[in-house]
Amino acid sequence: MHQRTPEITIIGGGLVGLSVALGLLMAGQRVRVLDGADNDARASQGNFGLIWGQGKGWDFAPYADWTMDALAAWPAFAKQLQDLSGIDVALDQSGGYEFFTDPTEFDAFEAELAQQATHLGNRARYEMLNGEELRSQMKGIGPDVVGASFSPCDGHVNPLRFLRALRCSVQAMGGHVTLGATVSAIRLQPNGGFALALANGETLQTEQVVLCAGLGAATLARDLGFITQVRPQLGELLITEKLGDRLPFLSSTIR
Ligand SMILES: Cc1cc2nc3c(=O)[nH]c(=O)nc-3n(C[C@H](O)[C@H](O)[C@H](O)COP(=O)(O)OP(=O)(O)OC[C@H]3O[C@@H](n4cnc5c(N)ncnc54)[C@H](O)[C@@H]3O)c2cc1C
């Protein structure tokens, strides 16, 4: 008997949902992405675009390895996105700094990088620079900076171009992306598959569901019988007036 390829519906059209969609499409699956409302809190529209390895997985070896694999995969991935979408995500992997003004935090981060290096072996590449070394190398580093770590593996992309490139690539591969399609409930159907109730009153049927709704996953996860660990966390950003020039270095501390 001929079996149809199951249609997979991805709830959430941020970086995670679109990346999953692209991977599934490349594996030959039929994919639909439903994305929520314009006023959702979307990390994919407000992030810094850093492609960053420093410290990642210092306390969990597989995460350290995955991060290094991901950093190494970026040049080919950026090219693939450009080929599919025509959008240059402006990948720059020329290395980046984490700056410190607190000596205790600087020492603690050095210890984390040393621990991360024990997982990565000869893939670990970083150096620690003290305040004097930094001030002799770059203009504008103030007296309160006690030091920085530098890794030549780190870099960034333009985050908004990246999001758009992913969306266009999914569409170019034959995926359907519907915006303004907030899912309000997921119901398991007695004969298999799922019914998705949308906030606009529509109901959609699907054979499989992947929940990638960021902060919106918390309520929908309950419909699927699990508790999600995704939760909002208060951070701090200090925003200055616009600078005349771009900073002459990449940093996760100052963007
Ligand atoms: C300030 C900040 C800076 C960051 N900087 C970096 C960085 O430099 N580098 C890095 O790698 N990471 C960074 N991150 C983390 C990164 O941005 C996130 O990990 C990533 O964007 C998460 O993507 P997501 O698709 O899971 O979630 P989201 O971007 O939140 O996307 C979820 C999507 O689901 C949709 N949705 C929600 N509920 C529903 C529903 N019920 N039905 C349908 N759709 C729904 C939303 O509309 C949204 O589009 C940063 C995060 C923040 C907040």
The ligand as a MOL file (V3000), in Angstrom:
LIG
                    3D

  0  0  0     0  0            999 V3000
M  V30 BEGIN CTAB
M  V30 COUNTS 53 58 0 0 0
M  V30 BEGIN ATOM
M  V30 1 C 18.7550 39.6680 24.0590 0
M  V30 2 C 19.1430 38.3320 23.4830 0
M  V30 3 C 20.3590 38.1760 22.8480 0
M  V30 4 C 20.7360 36.9340 22.3370 0
M  V30 5 N 21.9210 36.8280 21.6580 0
M  V30 6 C 22.2690 35.6440 21.0940 0
M  V30 7 C 23.4630 35.5590 20.3120 0
M  V30 8 O 24.1690 36.5210 20.1290 0
M  V30 9 N 23.7760 34.3440 19.7710 0
M  V30 10 C 22.9670 33.2340 19.9460 0
M  V30 11 O 23.2970 32.1630 19.4260 0
M  V30 12 N 21.8140 33.3150 20.6450 0
M  V30 13 C 21.4540 34.4940 21.2140 0
M  V30 14 N 20.2760 34.5830 21.9100 0
M  V30 15 C 19.4400 33.3950 22.0050 0
M  V30 16 C 18.6670 33.1620 20.7070 0
M  V30 17 O 18.1720 34.3800 20.2080 0
M  V30 18 C 17.5290 32.2010 21.0000 0
M  V30 19 O 18.0560 30.9950 21.5230 0
M  V30 20 C 16.7250 31.8610 19.7410 0
M  V30 21 O 16.3470 33.0030 19.0250 0
M  V30 22 C 15.5100 31.0700 20.1580 0
M  V30 23 O 14.7420 30.8470 19.0160 0
M  V30 24 P 13.3360 30.1440 19.1050 0
M  V30 25 O 12.9080 29.9060 17.7130 0
M  V30 26 O 13.4200 28.9900 20.0610 0
M  V30 27 O 12.4040 31.1890 19.8850 0
M  V30 28 P 11.7020 32.5540 19.4050 0
M  V30 29 O 12.6090 33.4460 18.6800 0
M  V30 30 O 11.0430 33.1140 20.6200 0
M  V30 31 O 10.6310 32.0490 18.3730 0
M  V30 32 C 9.4730 31.3900 18.7880 0
M  V30 33 C 8.4420 31.6450 17.7310 0
M  V30 34 O 7.2840 30.9220 18.1140 0
M  V30 35 C 6.1640 31.7170 17.8590 0
M  V30 36 N 5.1060 31.2660 18.7520 0
M  V30 37 C 5.0090 31.4140 20.1070 0
M  V30 38 N 3.8650 30.8740 20.5580 0
M  V30 39 C 3.2220 30.3860 19.4780 0
M  V30 40 C 1.9930 29.7070 19.2920 0
M  V30 41 N 1.1790 29.4450 20.3290 0
M  V30 42 N 1.6170 29.3640 18.0210 0
M  V30 43 C 2.4200 29.6350 16.9540 0
M  V30 44 N 3.6080 30.2580 17.0840 0
M  V30 45 C 4.0030 30.6230 18.3250 0
M  V30 46 C 6.6060 33.1570 18.1150 0
M  V30 47 O 5.7970 34.0780 17.3900 0
M  V30 48 C 8.0440 33.1240 17.6380 0
M  V30 49 O 8.1860 33.5570 16.2870 0
M  V30 50 C 19.8730 35.8120 22.4640 0
M  V30 51 C 18.6280 35.9630 23.0980 0
M  V30 52 C 18.2660 37.2090 23.5910 0
M  V30 53 C 16.9180 37.3610 24.2420 0
M  V30 END ATOM
M  V30 BEGIN BOND
M  V30 1 1 1 2
M  V30 2 1 2 3
M  V30 3 2 2 52
M  V30 4 2 3 4
M  V30 5 1 4 5
M  V30 6 1 4 50
M  V30 7 2 5 6
M  V30 8 1 6 7
M  V30 9 1 6 13
M  V30 10 2 7 8
M  V30 11 1 7 9
M  V30 12 1 9 10
M  V30 13 2 10 11
M  V30 14 1 10 12
M  V30 15 2 12 13
M  V30 16 1 13 14
M  V30 17 1 14 15
M  V30 18 1 14 50
M  V30 19 1 15 16
M  V30 20 1 16 17
M  V30 21 1 16 18
M  V30 22 1 18 19
M  V30 23 1 18 20
M  V30 24 1 20 21
M  V30 25 1 20 22
M  V30 26 1 22 23
M  V30 27 1 23 24
M  V30 28 2 24 25
M  V30 29 1 24 26
M  V30 30 1 24 27
M  V30 31 1 27 28
M  V30 32 2 28 29
M  V30 33 1 28 30
M  V30 34 1 28 31
M  V30 35 1 31 32
M  V30 36 1 32 33
M  V30 37 1 33 34
M  V30 38 1 33 48
M  V30 39 1 34 35
M  V30 40 1 35 36
M  V30 41 1 35 46
M  V30 42 1 36 37
M  V30 43 1 36 45
M  V30 44 2 37 38
M  V30 45 1 38 39
M  V30 46 1 39 40
M  V30 47 2 39 45
M  V30 48 1 40 41
M  V30 49 2 40 42
M  V30 50 1 42 43
M  V30 51 2 43 44
M  V30 52 1 44 45
M  V30 53 1 46 47
M  V30 54 1 46 48
M  V30 55 1 48 49
M  V30 56 2 50 51
M  V30 57 1 51 52
M  V30 58 1 52 53
M  V30 END BOND
M  V30 END CTAB
M  END
